[in-house]
Amino acid sequence: MSAAGAAEPLDLERVICRLDDLAAAGARAFTIGGGRWPLRGLVVRSAGGVHAYLNHCPHAGHPLDLIPGRFLSPDGALLLCASHGALFEKSTGLCVAGPCAGRTLTPLALEVRGDLVLLAPEVELSGPPETANP
């Protein structure tokens, strides 16, 4: 996560949400871009800050939230893949339990500008998804 200078123009297409839209330890889905391959991700807030990942489980390729908008384990401590129960650390995307233990979610670089969370300029907004764990 980087803090961008206030003088840089704001690319509204890259805005994911406001910080206030994320509970202190919450998560939410986002879709940016259009066409056949929009970028589908999730953003999560933790004690370590705000993090974003592709909404794509490294085990089976499903979105983590088969029940739309539900990304968290019952206690809210970890990200949960509803398909096969894999559990991921919020701050690193590392799978700590389940069928893909040891693998990671694909991170997406973020910027926080004031109260806005947006994708960093180096993140491609469309095209076939590239995952860290094919």
Buried (B, 14 or more C-beta within 10 A) or exposed (E): EEEBEEEEEBEEEBBBBEEEBBEEBBBBBBEBBEEEEBBBBBBBBBEEEBBBBBBBBBBEEBBBBEEEEEBBBEEBEBBBBBBEEBBBBBEBBBBEEBBBEEBBBBBBEBBBBEEBBBBBEEBEBEEEBEBBBE
